[in-house]
Amino acid sequence: MNIPGETKSAPGYGSVYSPVVIVGQSLCHQCMDSQIPFTGGSGKLIDEALNLAGIDKDQAFITNVVHCHPHDHPRDNRASYPHEIENCTPYLHRELDIVGPRLVIGLGRDAAAVLQAHYPDTEPLPWPFVAPREFRVRPALLLGPHPSHVLMPWVRNKRPGIREEFVTSLERALKWSFRARS
């Protein structure tokens, strides 16, 4: 339930027929305003990878672990609390069941933890993405850093090229999932 000034929610965005689901951690104020996950800052890297892969954002399915994210102030972005993750996880699981993707990409610690718990018998693919030679499990699981982490100046200074590596890895994963839809 949305309570003005306390909580807001945004469901996943995109096509329920997508062969890929991208899962982030929680919603920032820009995402809450647009009702589209990965809008603005972190979303620029997602958008760049989608563009390079030749995929429109609405062809993929993009969501978050936490759909309802209370903020003390509209511009206040903070990490999700455990009870928020627990409350919203069933919504994420239902989205994954509805979409039935070939590939699930989890970006960030919260996404990795929730997805590994949801798919306990699935060994994640290595990051940066390399297309698997054999594909036995559906969906395949790819866990990577959250784009906001990649954009932090101290990370970029410590690891030059991390931004390009992130975008290229995501682009390859997106192309693989769309190329091998069956």
C-alpha positions as CSV (number, residue, x, y, z in Angstrom):
1,M,0.0,0.0,0.0
2,N,1.3,3.5,-0.8
3,I,1.1,5.9,2.1
4,P,1.8,9.5,0.9
5,G,5.0,10.8,2.5
6,E,5.9,7.4,3.9
7,T,6.1,4.8,1.1
8,K,5.9,4.7,-2.6
9,S,6.1,1.7,-4.9
10,A,7.0,1.1,-8.5
11,P,6.5,-2.3,-10.1
12,G,8.9,-3.8,-12.6
13,Y,9.1,-2.2,-16.0
14,G,9.2,-3.6,-19.5
15,S,8.0,-6.7,-21.4
16,V,6.7,-9.7,-19.6
17,Y,7.9,-11.7,-22.7
18,S,11.5,-10.5,-22.2
19,P,14.2,-13.2,-22.2
20,V,16.1,-11.2,-19.5
21,V,15.2,-9.7,-16.1
22,I,17.5,-7.1,-14.6
23,V,17.2,-6.8,-10.8
24,G,18.5,-3.8,-8.9
25,Q,18.5,-3.2,-5.2
26,S,15.9,-0.4,-4.5
27,L,14.4,2.6,-6.0
28,C,15.9,6.1,-5.9
29,H,13.9,9.3,-5.9
30,Q,14.3,9.6,-9.7
31,C,12.9,6.1,-10.2
32,M,10.0,6.9,-7.9
33,D,9.2,10.0,-9.9
34,S,9.3,8.1,-13.3
35,Q,8.0,4.8,-11.9
36,I,10.7,3.1,-14.0
37,P,13.6,1.3,-12.3
38,F,17.1,2.5,-13.2
39,T,16.2,6.0,-14.2
40,G,18.9,8.7,-14.1
41,G,22.3,8.2,-12.5
42,S,22.7,4.4,-12.4
43,G,20.2,3.9,-15.2
44,K,22.5,5.7,-17.6
45,L,24.8,2.7,-17.6
46,I,21.9,0.3,-18.1
47,D,20.6,2.5,-20.9
48,E,24.0,2.6,-22.6
49,A,24.3,-1.2,-22.5
50,L,20.8,-1.6,-23.9
51,N,21.5,0.9,-26.7
52,L,24.7,-0.9,-27.6
53,A,22.9,-4.2,-27.7
54,G,20.2,-2.7,-29.9
55,I,17.4,-3.4,-27.4
56,D,14.8,-0.8,-26.3
57,K,14.4,-0.5,-22.6
58,D,10.7,-1.6,-22.8
59,Q,11.8,-4.9,-24.5
60,A,13.7,-6.0,-21.4
61,F,12.1,-6.4,-17.9
62,I,13.8,-4.3,-15.2
63,T,12.8,-4.4,-11.5
64,N,14.2,-4.2,-8.0
65,V,14.4,-6.3,-4.8
66,V,12.6,-3.5,-3.0
67,H,9.5,-2.1,-4.8
68,C,8.3,-0.1,-1.8
69,H,10.9,2.2,-0.4
70,P,10.1,4.6,2.3
71,H,12.3,7.7,2.5
72,D,12.6,10.2,5.2
73,H,12.9,12.9,2.6
74,P,12.0,12.7,-1.1
75,R,15.6,13.2,-2.1
76,D,17.0,10.8,0.5
77,N,18.4,7.6,-1.0
78,R,19.6,5.0,1.5
79,A,20.2,1.3,1.7
80,S,17.1,-0.9,2.2
81,Y,16.4,-2.3,5.6
82,P,16.1,-6.0,6.0
83,H,12.3,-5.8,6.8
84,E,11.8,-3.9,3.5
85,I,13.6,-6.6,1.6
86,E,11.6,-9.3,3.3
87,N,8.3,-7.5,2.6
88,C,9.0,-6.9,-1.1
89,T,10.7,-10.2,-2.0
90,P,7.4,-12.0,-2.8
91,Y,6.7,-9.4,-5.4
92,L,10.0,-9.9,-7.1
93,H,9.5,-13.7,-7.0
94,R,6.1,-13.3,-8.7
95,E,7.6,-11.1,-11.4
96,L,10.3,-13.7,-12.1
97,D,7.6,-16.4,-12.3
98,I,5.5,-14.3,-14.7
99,V,8.4,-13.4,-17.0
100,G,10.1,-16.7,-16.9
101,P,13.4,-15.3,-18.3
102,R,16.3,-17.1,-19.9
103,L,18.7,-14.9,-17.9
104,V,18.4,-13.0,-14.6
105,I,20.9,-10.3,-14.0
106,G,21.3,-9.2,-10.3
107,L,23.1,-5.9,-9.7
108,G,24.3,-5.2,-6.2
109,R,24.5,-7.1,-2.9
110,D,20.8,-7.1,-2.1
111,A,19.9,-8.4,-5.5
112,A,22.6,-11.1,-5.4
113,A,21.5,-12.3,-1.9
114,V,17.8,-12.5,-2.8
115,L,18.4,-14.1,-6.2
116,Q,20.8,-16.8,-4.9
117,A,18.2,-17.6,-2.2
118,H,15.5,-17.9,-4.9
119,Y,17.7,-20.0,-7.2
120,P,19.8,-22.0,-4.6
121,D,20.8,-24.7,-7.1
122,T,22.0,-22.3,-9.8
123,E,25.7,-21.5,-10.1
124,P,26.0,-17.9,-11.2
125,L,27.8,-17.2,-14.4
126,P,31.1,-15.3,-14.1
127,W,31.2,-11.5,-14.2
128,P,32.3,-10.0,-16.5
129,F,29.8,-12.0,-18.7
130,V,31.1,-14.7,-21.0
131,A,28.5,-16.7,-22.9
132,P,28.2,-20.2,-21.5
133,R,29.1,-23.1,-23.8
134,E,26.4,-25.2,-22.3
135,F,23.1,-24.0,-20.9
136,R,21.5,-26.5,-18.6
137,V,19.7,-24.4,-16.1
138,R,16.9,-21.9,-16.7
139,P,17.2,-19.2,-15.9
140,A,20.9,-18.5,-16.0
141,L,22.0,-16.2,-13.2
142,L,24.5,-13.4,-13.6
143,L,25.5,-11.3,-10.6
144,G,27.4,-8.1,-11.0
145,P,28.2,-4.8,-9.3
146,H,25.5,-2.2,-8.9
147,P,26.0,0.6,-11.4
148,S,26.0,3.2,-8.7
149,H,29.1,1.5,-7.3
150,V,30.8,1.5,-10.7
151,L,30.1,5.3,-10.9
152,M,31.7,6.2,-7.6
153,P,34.8,8.3,-8.2
154,W,37.0,6.3,-5.8
155,V,36.1,3.0,-7.6
156,R,36.8,4.5,-11.0
157,N,40.1,5.9,-9.7
158,K,41.1,2.6,-8.3
159,R,40.0,0.6,-11.3
160,P,40.3,2.6,-14.5
161,G,38.1,1.1,-17.2
162,I,35.5,-0.4,-14.8
163,R,32.7,1.7,-16.3
164,E,33.5,0.4,-19.8
165,E,33.9,-3.2,-18.5
166,F,30.4,-3.0,-16.8
167,V,28.7,-1.7,-19.9
168,T,30.4,-4.2,-22.2
169,S,29.6,-7.1,-19.9
170,L,26.0,-6.1,-19.6
171,E,25.7,-5.5,-23.4
172,R,27.1,-9.1,-24.1
173,A,24.7,-10.6,-21.6
174,L,21.7,-8.8,-23.0
175,K,22.6,-9.8,-26.6
176,W,23.1,-13.4,-25.5
177,S,19.7,-13.6,-23.8
178,F,17.8,-12.0,-26.8
179,R,19.7,-14.1,-29.4
180,A,19.0,-17.4,-27.7
181,R,15.3,-16.8,-26.6
182,S,14.2,-20.4,-27.0
